[in-house]
Amino acid sequence: MDALRAIYTRESTKDFSVQQIDDRVLQTIVNCGMSAPVGMRRYDTLHLTVIQNKELLDEITEVADMRTAERPHAPLYKAPTIILVSSKFEREDHIEYANVACVIENMTIAATALGLGSVYLWSVIRVLKANPSLLNKLELPQGFVPVSILALGYPPQPIAEKDAPRHTIKANIIR
Ligand SMILES: Cc1cc2nc3c(=O)[nH]c(=O)nc-3n(C[C@H](O)[C@H](O)[C@H](O)COP(=O)(O)O)c2cc1C
């Protein structure tokens, strides 16, 4: 799939099959994350943690479970792989959040191009940060703070390819 088509096709997958991603595909997605733009080239302020360990995924799911009648989904949508993106925070302007979003976005587009489903997860992070014993199991390097998660896996049905945007953001041109 070419880049434009992958961008138009990407959508949040909120139901994953149990099939795991193979290591070659995973490495390509991680490589695409590493190819993201990062302010002042501070790639050393970022860290990726790939989690495929079922027990750990189940524990995160259990701790972060916020299911209600209106929001009945499991927090990680049963994704077989998650990539946690963490950052050191050094700047007052919080550029770190923008860096993490660029890394996640590159990986989600790559995942789409490779036929995978993905979803950006933010709300689980607050729960992780509030649970020191779980945070400890993530083996983050000293000084790194979890910022966002990309959940990855195969959707039950392939995502239908699209060649136009599904959402609208108002835009104007000043000439
Ligand atoms: C910064 C960010 C945080 C998000 N956090 C969550 C989240 O915590 N849980 C969730 O289910 N979806 C989350 N999403 C997915 C959005 O809900 C989704 O992208 C949006 O509804 C548009 O739908 P689409 O991705 O299918 O185009 C997040 C997306 C972004 C960009």
The ligand as an SDF file (V2000), in Angstrom:
LIG
                    3D

 31 33  0  0  0  0  0  0  0  0999 V2000
   -3.6090   11.3080   21.2860 C   0  0  0  0  0  0  0  0  0  0  0  0
   -4.6550   10.2480   21.1130 C   0  0  0  0  0  0  0  0  0  0  0  0
   -5.1220    9.5650   22.2080 C   0  0  0  0  0  0  0  0  0  0  0  0
   -6.0790    8.5410   22.0630 C   0  0  0  0  0  0  0  0  0  0  0  0
   -6.4430    7.8250   23.1550 N   0  0  0  0  0  0  0  0  0  0  0  0
   -7.3350    6.8280   23.0300 C   0  0  0  0  0  0  0  0  0  0  0  0
   -7.6660    6.0310   24.1550 C   0  0  0  0  0  0  0  0  0  0  0  0
   -7.1630    6.2090   25.2510 O   0  0  0  0  0  0  0  0  0  0  0  0
   -8.5710    5.0310   23.9790 N   0  0  0  0  0  0  0  0  0  0  0  0
   -9.1380    4.7970   22.7590 C   0  0  0  0  0  0  0  0  0  0  0  0
   -9.9490    3.8880   22.6620 O   0  0  0  0  0  0  0  0  0  0  0  0
   -8.8150    5.5260   21.6550 N   0  0  0  0  0  0  0  0  0  0  0  0
   -7.9270    6.5280   21.7680 C   0  0  0  0  0  0  0  0  0  0  0  0
   -7.5610    7.2660   20.6600 N   0  0  0  0  0  0  0  0  0  0  0  0
   -8.1750    6.9560   19.3500 C   0  0  0  0  0  0  0  0  0  0  0  0
   -9.1990    8.0310   18.9300 C   0  0  0  0  0  0  0  0  0  0  0  0
  -10.3730    7.8920   19.6700 O   0  0  0  0  0  0  0  0  0  0  0  0
   -9.4720    7.8940   17.4090 C   0  0  0  0  0  0  0  0  0  0  0  0
   -8.2700    8.1040   16.7120 O   0  0  0  0  0  0  0  0  0  0  0  0
  -10.5150    8.8660   16.9130 C   0  0  0  0  0  0  0  0  0  0  0  0
  -11.7890    8.5440   17.4440 O   0  0  0  0  0  0  0  0  0  0  0  0
  -10.6340    8.8950   15.3770 C   0  0  0  0  0  0  0  0  0  0  0  0
  -10.9760    7.6150   14.8900 O   0  0  0  0  0  0  0  0  0  0  0  0
  -10.0350    6.8460   13.8630 P   0  0  0  0  0  0  0  0  0  0  0  0
   -8.6930    6.6640   14.5320 O   0  0  0  0  0  0  0  0  0  0  0  0
  -10.7110    5.5490   13.5840 O   0  0  0  0  0  0  0  0  0  0  0  0
   -9.8780    7.6980   12.6270 O   0  0  0  0  0  0  0  0  0  0  0  0
   -6.6150    8.2640   20.7740 C   0  0  0  0  0  0  0  0  0  0  0  0
   -6.1360    8.9600   19.6620 C   0  0  0  0  0  0  0  0  0  0  0  0
   -5.1680    9.9300   19.8260 C   0  0  0  0  0  0  0  0  0  0  0  0
   -4.6220   10.6340   18.6140 C   0  0  0  0  0  0  0  0  0  0  0  0
  1  2  1  0
  2  3  1  0
  2 30  2  0
  3  4  2  0
  4  5  1  0
  4 28  1  0
  5  6  2  0
  6  7  1  0
  6 13  1  0
  7  8  2  0
  7  9  1  0
  9 10  1  0
 10 11  2  0
 10 12  1  0
 12 13  2  0
 13 14  1  0
 14 15  1  0
 14 28  1  0
 15 16  1  0
 16 17  1  0
 16 18  1  0
 18 19  1  0
 18 20  1  0
 20 21  1  0
 20 22  1  0
 22 23  1  0
 23 24  1  0
 24 25  2  0
 24 26  1  0
 24 27  1  0
 28 29  2  0
 29 30  1  0
 30 31  1  0
M  END
$$$$
